[in-house]
């Protein structure tokens, strides 16, 4: 299919699921091309899709291949993406540029939200959202994910904002944009690698059916935009908060010394944290992505049941 604004191809199985009113969960591709090294990136992509299927939903991994937005990659395409180098990291601002160049692109949270909305998919699972970077009040370094949450009508299931960010300012920004922040089984906003931060969520909800109802009410009231569902990382995979803080501080210092800025900051910091935690953060990252995909699928199943 093609929209008025961009070429958008929905895979046959995702199209069939959509036509039948079956639950679908969108999955981003930045984690494949920019979040994990080979071959863990392929393993994570497969695990996320399998977690969705186990709960009775259809996974739809989103990426750009040869200038076409593909909603629902097959196994061969996922492996090609995992092996390929030089894949662009695509957000809203450069989406049309990558399409025009007929390039390959891995979609961020913001781009995947937009693509999901265009394809009629209401639930999307990711690892962690972007947010306001530390020092953002001066630098204005604010992820496009936050503004997209205020625009695209999609439930975004995550493990909170990435731990390298200013969580307080991120939540303030979401409040200003009118984005509901739901804690799934928690009163505190999760901290990606750790289950909780000192910051409270707007509302704690303990079951998928209530999240699905909240989404339907939000959109039926004409409020627009998305809802953020924050899920704590499973306790057995959580990292020690003090160790994580030391790793984050060291990574921030290294980024400043190396002159890293803008879009390069997040991948650099995550690589540094992975190195300083001897790979423990990698295992935690994989676990939270799998958990988020599972919860997103349950929400999608509940949402589809109300149609």
N, C-alpha and C positions, 0 to 999 in steps of 0.2 A: 504494500500500500504506500501511497505518497500523500503527505500532508501539504497544505498550501505553502508552508514555510521551509520544509526540508524533506529530503528523501528519507523514508522511514519504513524499513522492511520488518514485518512481524513474521516469525517462523511459523510454519504450518501447525505445529502442536500448540503453540501459544495462541494462535488465532482460533484454533478449534476450541481450546479451553475458554477463551473469552466469549466466543459465540454461544457456548453451552452454559455460561454463567458459572464456570468452575473457578476455584480459588487460584490466584496467580501471585507469585512473589518475585519482584524484580531484584536483581543482584548487580552490583556495580563491577566494573572491570579494572579500576585503578589498583585494587588489591592484587590483581594478577600481574599487571605490567610494572607497577611501581611500589607495591607494598611488601612483596616477598621475593627472595631470590629463587632461581630455578634449583631444584624441582618442587620446592615447597609451595610455590605459587600455583602450580597445577594441582597439587594435592588439596590445597585450601579451596580452590574453585570447585573441585569435584565434591569435597566434603560439604560445602555450603549447599550445592544443588541437591545432594543426597539427603541432607537434613530437611530440606523443603519437601522433597518427595515422601519421606517417611511420615510426614504429618498430613499427607493427602492433598498437597497443593502442587502446582506446576511451577518450576523455576524458570525464570527468564533473565539470563545474564545479558547485559547490555554492553555493546561496544560499537566502534566505528570500524568497518572493514572496507577498504577501497572506496572511501567516500560515501558509504551507505551506513545509516544508523541501523544496526541489527538488534532487534529485540527478541532474544531467545537464541543463543548460540548453540550449535551442536557440539558433540564431543571433539570432533576434529578441529573446529574453529577455536575452541577453548585452548586446545594444546598448541595450535599455531600462535595464538596470542601470547601464551605463556613462554614460548620459545623465542618469540620475535624481539629484536632489540630496536630501539629508536621509536617506540610507539609514543605518540603524543599524549600528554595528560590533558584531558579535555574538560573544561568547565563551560559555563554559559558564554563567556566572553570570546572564546576561540572556537566554539562549535562550528560555526559557519565557515571559518577559515580552513579547518581540517577537512570539512566536506568539499569545499571548493578545490582544495589541492588533491582530492581523491586519496587522502591518506588513511592511515590506521590510527585509531585513537582509543584510549582507555578512559571511560567516563568516571568522573568524580561523583560525589554525592549530589552536587547541584545539577550536573548534566544528566545523571541517571534519574533524578526526580522529574526533570523536564520531559525526558524521553518517556518515562513511565506514564506521566499525565497524558501525553499525546497518544499513547497506545491504550489508554483506558485501564491502566493497572493502578490499583489503589494502595498497595502495600509494598514496601521496599525495605530490604535488610542490608545493613552495612556493618562495618566495625565500629568506628567512631566518627562523629561529624567534625568538620572544621569549626573554627570559632574565632573569637577575638584573641590575637596573640598577646603575650605579655608585653607591656609597653604600648599596647594598641591605642591608648588614649592620645599618644603623641604621634605614633607612626601611621595610624589608621589602617593597620594590617588586620583586616577582617575578612574571614572566608566568605566566598559567595554562597556557601551552603546555607548560611543564616538567612540571607535575603530570599533564597529559593524556597526555603521553608515557609516563608510568608506568601509565596506566590503559587506554588504548585500543590494541588489537592491530593497529597499522598501521605500515608502514615509511614513515618521513617522509624525503623527499629534499630537501635544502636546501643553501645555500652557507654554512652555519655560522649562528651567531647574529648578529643585527644588530650592526654595528661600534660602535654607541653604548653597548653593554652592557659589563658586567664579565665577560669571557670566562672567566677563571679560576673565579670563583664560580659561573657558569652550569654549567660542567663538573663542579664539585664537587657541585652540586645534583643533576645527572643521575646521577652516580655513587651518591649516597645513595639515589636512587629506583630504582636497579637498571636504568637504561636503557643498553643498549650503544651506544657512539658509534663508528661506522665511518667511516674516512677512505677515500673512493673514489678510489684512485690517489694517496693522500697519507698521510704519517705525521703531519702537523701539522693541527690543526683550522683550517679556513679562516676568514678574517675578513671574509666577505661581499664588500666591495669589493676586498679583497686576497686572494691565494691562500692565505696561511698566517699563522698567529699563532705565538707561541712554545710553545703548548700542544700536547701529543701527544694523539692519539686512542687509543681502546682497542685498535683493530685496523685495520690497513690491508688493504683488499680491492680488487683490481684488475679484477674482472669481475662482471657482473650475476648470473650463475648462482650464484656463491658467496654473494652477498648473499641471494638467494632461498633458498638452502639454510640459511643462518644463521637466517633468519626462521622457516622451518618448524621447525627444531630448537628455537629459542627457545620457540615456542608449544607444540610437542609435549611439551616438558619441563614445561609448566605454569607457566612463569615469568611469563607475562602481560605486558601493556603493549606499548609499541612499540619500534622500533629506529630510531635516528637515523643517516642516511647523509649525510655532509657532503662536498660536491663543491666543489673550488676553482673560482672563476670562471675562464673561459678566459683564458689569459695575455695575449692581445691586447687584452682589455677591462679588465684589472686596472688599478687606480689606484696611484699612487705612495704608499707607506705614510706617508711624512713629510707629504706634502700632505694626505692623509686625516686624519692625527692632528691637524693644525692646524685643519682644517675641523670635526672633531668637538669639539675643545676650544672653538672659537668658538661652535658650536651649543649646547653645554652651558651656556656662560656666558650666552648669549642667553636660554635657557630659564629659567635661574635668575633673571635680571633681570626677565623678563616674568611670573614667578610661575606658570609652566606646571607642571602636576603630573598624576599618575596616568595615565589612558588618553590624555590629550592630549600626553604627552611625546614618544612615538615619532613620530607624524606631524609634530609641530613640528620635531623634530631632523632628520628626513629632508628636510623642506622647506628647512631652513637649509643643510644640507649640499649639497643640489642647487643652491641659489643661490650658495654660496661656491665651488663647483667649476665654475661656469659651465655647469651641465647635464651635465658629464662623468659624474657619479654616476648620472644617469638612464639613459644609454646602457649603463653597467655593470650596472645593475639589470635592464634588459631582457635583456641577454645572459645573465646568470646564471639568470634564470627560464627562458629557453628551454633552456639547458643542463641544468638540473635536470629539466625536463619530459622531455627526451630520455633521460636516464639512468633516471628513474623508469619510463618506458615499457619500457626494456630489462629492468629488474628485474621488472616486471609480466609481461612475456612469459616470462621464465625461471621465474617463480613458477607461472604457469598451466601451463607445460609439465610441471611436476612433479605436477600433479593427476591 
